[in-house]
Amino acid sequence: MFKNEEMEINLGPQHPSTHGVLRVKLRLDGETITHCQPIIGYLHRGVEKICENQSFFQGQVWTDRMDYCSAVANNLGWAEANEKLFGITVPRRAQYIRTLLNEFNRIASHLIWLGTHAMDIGALTVFLYAFREREDVLDINEAFCGSRLTTTAFRIGGLREDLPPGFDKMVNKFLAKFSSCLEEYENLLTENRIWKKRTIGVAKLNAEDAIALGVTGPMLRAAGVAYDIRKAFPYAAYAEMDFEVPTRTEADTYARYLVRMAEMRQSARIIQQCMDGMPEGPVMAKLPKIMRSEVNEVYHATESPKGEIGYYLVGEKGSLNPYRFHVRAPGFINLQSLPKMAEGGLIADCVAAIGSLDIVLGEIDR
Amino acid sequence: MSEPNAPQVPEVPEAPAGPYIYDYKAAPNRQIAMPKTVPLPSRRTYLAEQKAAAEADEAKWQKTLADYETAKAKAEAEGKDAPKAPVRPVPRKDDNDLKTPFPEDAKDADLLKLQVLLGDKVEEVFEQAGELVCQVKKEAILEALALCRDEAALKYEMLADQTGTHYPAAKDFAFSVVYHLTSISRRRRLRLRILVPEGFVPESACPLYPSANWMEREIYDMLGIRFANHPDMTRILCPEDWEGYALRKDYPTVGWGQRDISFREDRGGMLERIALQKAGQLGINLKQPKAD
């Protein structure tokens, strides 16, 4: 009946791998995708417009809610962009604590990616295991700032509070068992025959295309480009940390998995260094009660778990709110590469490609 | 003849000339405060402002001195004690960790190179907060982007971000479009900027940087700037039939369907009751259910 006929189907928005609102229009020749068009849905909340009409301080809670899986990383980028706009020097202790929490957030975000990506492909056990460790990280978040998901962790100029008593005990307990947990996931997946068949050589995106399409983060590093903003444009306390940027050259889904696993190990290493070298001192810069901006424009990019998150702020003279607030969302730019990865492959590979992008639709639509 | 107890009708501003129809009279609390300034960082404007401020300060001081002289002469003529001599105020000492960066002259090699290569197509180059800014003529943006990407000494491989800003208070232009380029190999960032008037169609960056595709669609959706030679110039965040461009300054912050009242101030629940009544008038069933 369908012989010699192209068929058009929608992958999503109800498919579990499409995270709620993403719709992918596929044109199929048999089971091969000949054309792929992602439609990101109309989740748009107008975060940019809202933040333009609120004070600089109030913007923070909105950054939490964009990419709710990496709220701390979003807060960090926002806080540093504001500090660049006002020219604020942040105390060294605050920088260390920020680095520490940001790395914990990277682990939490990668764990949720690992769980859901593996579940998309069909491995449910990893999903349950990954959430077990993620709970511990969220407990640490809760101990620091009282909330688990939308943390609102930082303030412009530093932190609201210092670390709570007993925090180092929690962190050490986590670090002591985390490497064995990672080994557990790798035992389940890395040499797993089904996992390898579903991921090796699937959804390839070479370095040239990735750079042209603006793809950043683990996606780019899995294509062999060692571009990590923590190293290239150091921020917070990353200049003082000793860590490696894991890269792979295969540029497929399996390489992205390996890069993210290696990144989690490096994150644990950075957390250990932060705990060992934590300086004493204040955690908040001296700021006037009311901060009025001057005419200034900044673009500050940081390395969120998903890639480069950039905040573009324009300050108006004597104003309490930003004149322009724009977010360069990593998921938004990375999702552009989906047609490049999916076209020519099978439908099942398209699911793997969406999973390897690590998207959160709340951030894509803002 | 008006009644003495007639309620005061609040003054509503004229609706701005936008592409969409907006009924201000129906919702007076959705008024918009349009910006009066153009916060466009520029070394030239900054220097002019500094000079004007210094001159105004000097003029004020000269006037204080002249006033003092007249007061002194008057006091001498009347045989009274001379008034106190004025003291020029020194700026207050600031202990805060806050030093707002101001635009500085371009010293970076990349900016100087761009200035040489593009010649009179460059409108302004400067540095601010450690960031390189190059403002080019709006017709020459594609040429500038090509130069940044292909020139061996520049080599900005990635277009990290592209966005725009609406400046309704400006005279010669309405929008700025900024391109944030990243050089992965040289670890540098550069901002290119063009100023475009309403209705101008800048060249799309897609042929050079494919990542501009969705970003330009977003700019079109949010600000209404169309790009020439773009492969798919359609809306991306809003539905196709959406009215207006949400990130323009004349677009209301409180949107359709949003509540007109602040529940934060409503401790007694009075406003909520009014809202429920209003909702009832609109035909939405939000009223408390009754037993009968």
Boltz contact constraints between the chains, C-beta under 6 A:
constraints:
  - contact:
      token1: [A, 42]
      token2: [B, 239]
      max_distance: 6.0
  - contact:
      token1: [A, 44]
      token2: [B, 237]
      max_distance: 6.0
  - contact:
      token1: [A, 46]
      token2: [B, 246]
      max_distance: 6.0
  - contact:
      token1: [A, 49]
      token2: [B, 246]
      max_distance: 6.0
  - contact:
      token1: [A, 49]
      token2: [B, 247]
      max_distance: 6.0
  - contact:
      token1: [A, 53]
      token2: [B, 253]
      max_distance: 6.0
  - contact:
      token1: [A, 84]
      token2: [B, 129]
      max_distance: 6.0
  - contact:
      token1: [A, 86]
      token2: [B, 98]
      max_distance: 6.0
  - contact:
      token1: [A, 87]
      token2: [B, 98]
      max_distance: 6.0
  - contact:
      token1: [A, 87]
      token2: [B, 99]
      max_distance: 6.0
  - contact:
      token1: [A, 87]
      token2: [B, 100]
      max_distance: 6.0
  - contact:
      token1: [A, 87]
      token2: [B, 101]
      max_distance: 6.0
  - contact:
      token1: [A, 88]
      token2: [B, 97]
      max_distance: 6.0
  - contact:
      token1: [A, 88]
      token2: [B, 98]
      max_distance: 6.0
  - contact:
      token1: [A, 89]
      token2: [B, 97]
      max_distance: 6.0
  - contact:
      token1: [A, 211]
      token2: [B, 157]
      max_distance: 6.0
  - contact:
      token1: [A, 211]
      token2: [B, 158]
      max_distance: 6.0
  - contact:
      token1: [A, 212]
      token2: [B, 210]
      max_distance: 6.0
  - contact:
      token1: [A, 213]
      token2: [B, 210]
      max_distance: 6.0
  - contact:
      token1: [A, 213]
      token2: [B, 211]
      max_distance: 6.0
  - contact:
      token1: [A, 214]
      token2: [B, 158]
      max_distance: 6.0
  - contact:
      token1: [A, 214]
      token2: [B, 159]
      max_distance: 6.0
  - contact:
      token1: [A, 214]
      token2: [B, 211]
      max_distance: 6.0
  - contact:
      token1: [A, 227]
      token2: [B, 184]
      max_distance: 6.0
  - contact:
      token1: [A, 232]
      token2: [B, 187]
      max_distance: 6.0
  - contact:
      token1: [A, 285]
      token2: [B, 97]
      max_distance: 6.0
  - contact:
      token1: [A, 286]
      token2: [B, 96]
      max_distance: 6.0
  - contact:
      token1: [A, 286]
      token2: [B, 97]
      max_distance: 6.0
  - contact:
      token1: [A, 287]
      token2: [B, 96]
      max_distance: 6.0
  - contact:
      token1: [A, 288]
      token2: [B, 96]
      max_distance: 6.0
  - contact:
      token1: [A, 294]
      token2: [B, 100]
      max_distance: 6.0
  - contact:
      token1: [A, 295]
      token2: [B, 39]
      max_distance: 6.0
  - contact:
      token1: [A, 295]
      token2: [B, 41]
      max_distance: 6.0
  - contact:
      token1: [A, 296]
      token2: [B, 41]
      max_distance: 6.0
  - contact:
      token1: [A, 297]
      token2: [B, 41]
      max_distance: 6.0
  - contact:
      token1: [A, 298]
      token2: [B, 129]
      max_distance: 6.0
  - contact:
      token1: [A, 299]
      token2: [B, 180]
      max_distance: 6.0
  - contact:
      token1: [A, 310]
      token2: [B, 161]
      max_distance: 6.0
  - contact:
      token1: [A, 312]
      token2: [B, 163]
      max_distance: 6.0
  - contact:
      token1: [A, 314]
      token2: [B, 39]
      max_distance: 6.0
  - contact:
      token1: [A, 314]
      token2: [B, 165]
      max_distance: 6.0
  - contact:
      token1: [A, 316]
      token2: [B, 39]
      max_distance: 6.0
  - contact:
      token1: [A, 323]
      token2: [B, 39]
      max_distance: 6.0
  - contact:
      token1: [A, 324]
      token2: [B, 165]
      max_distance: 6.0
  - contact:
      token1: [A, 326]
      token2: [B, 163]
      max_distance: 6.0
  - contact:
      token1: [A, 328]
      token2: [B, 161]
      max_distance: 6.0
  - contact:
      token1: [A, 333]
      token2: [B, 211]
      max_distance: 6.0
  - contact:
      token1: [A, 336]
      token2: [B, 214]
      max_distance: 6.0
  - contact:
      token1: [A, 365]
      token2: [B, 237]
      max_distance: 6.0
